[in-house]
């Protein structure tokens, strides 16, 4: 696993942030496990959820986890890409600067 120093899996958008996530369903608990660099050099936020990857349950759990972690309403977090893939893009509505600062703080704790 490569070092995640300085690499950030989010980018600013007009209406908030786009966050790249690597999701592990049936991960034993709902948690954010930090930032990882994929073999192709892309940074991703590692997340795990208890839910199974069937009928969108894992995706719904992921969106709820991100909303809860960032103290946002669930409606502010949507799945932009990757509904049936392990690598997902999550759209987070809000002020990109404030959201980026919250994600920086979360990444620093992991």
Secondary structure, 3 states (H helix, E strand, C coil): CECCCCCCCEEEECCEEEEEEEEECCCCCCEEEEEEECCCCCEEEEEECCCCCCCCHHHHHHHHHHHHHCCCCHHHEEEEECCCCCEEEEEEECCHHHHHHHHHHHHHHC
